[in-house]
Amino acid sequence: MDARDLEATETISASRKLGRDDARALLKGNSRLLVAKGKKVATFTIGKTVAADAVDAMLGPTGNLRAPTIRVGKTIVVGYHDDIYTEVFG
């Protein structure tokens, strides 16, 4: 985030485990979810209901929210992918 001169408004310690309910709550009020896993990127449109596959994509093998997870406007970005960061942060 330093390279793009961004500042976090909230940072959550890695020792605090966030699960399925936290991931679902994070999506409320947002319109788009981008999930990067390796070279693959999945895009989800978030409506009034949150699809189970969108929440599943946000979770790692242990059932915890994957890092990094970033909210930019009404877009949630999970995982790291250089092209996504370029798109979202400009």
N, C-alpha and C positions, 0 to 999 in steps of 0.2 A: 504494500500500500504506500510505502514511502516513495517508490518510483513514480507513482501517479499523484503524489501529494494529497492523499486522502487521509481522513481521520475517522477512527471508529467512534461511534456514539455509545456503543455498549460492547463490552467484551465479557465473555463467560468463560470461566476457568475450565480447563479440560477435565478436571476432577469432578465437575458437576455433569452427570450424565443426563442427556436429553433423549427421550424416547419417542415412541409413536404419537402419543397425545401431544407432546411438545411440538413435534413436526407438523401435525395437523393444525394446531393453534397458530403456528407461525404462518401458515398459508392463508388463514382467514384475512380478508380485506385486501389481498393481493391478486394480481391478474395473470401473472406468468411465472412459471418455474422452469429454470434451466438446470439440468443435472449433468455433471461431467463425471464420467468413470473411464479413466484412461483416455483413449482417443475418441471414445463415443460420447455424443451429447444427445440427451433426451430433452425435448421441449414439451411442456404441459401448459394448457390453458386452464386457469383456475376460475371457476364460476362460483355460484352460490353454494354448491356442494363440492367437497373435495374428494377426488377419486382415490381409491385405495392404492392403485398403481403409482400415483404421484407420491403418496406418502412412503410407499415401499422403496421407491427410487432414492429417497432422501436418507434412508437408513443404511448403515453398514451391516456387516455380517453378525455383529453382536447385538443388533437391534437399536443401536444408538445413532443419533443424528451425526451424519458425516461432516467433516470439517475440510476446508472452511465453508461456513454458511454465511452468506452476505445478503442483506436486503438493500436494493437500490431502487428508490421510488416504489413502484408496485411490482417489482421483479425480485424474485428470490433466486439466488445462485448458490448451488451446492457443488462442492468439489472445485478443482482448479483446472482450467483450460484456457490457454493464452488467447485464443480467438474469442471466447465468450467475454473475457475481461476486457478485451479491446472493444467489443461491441457495446458492452454495458457501460464501461467507464469512459469510452471515447478516446 
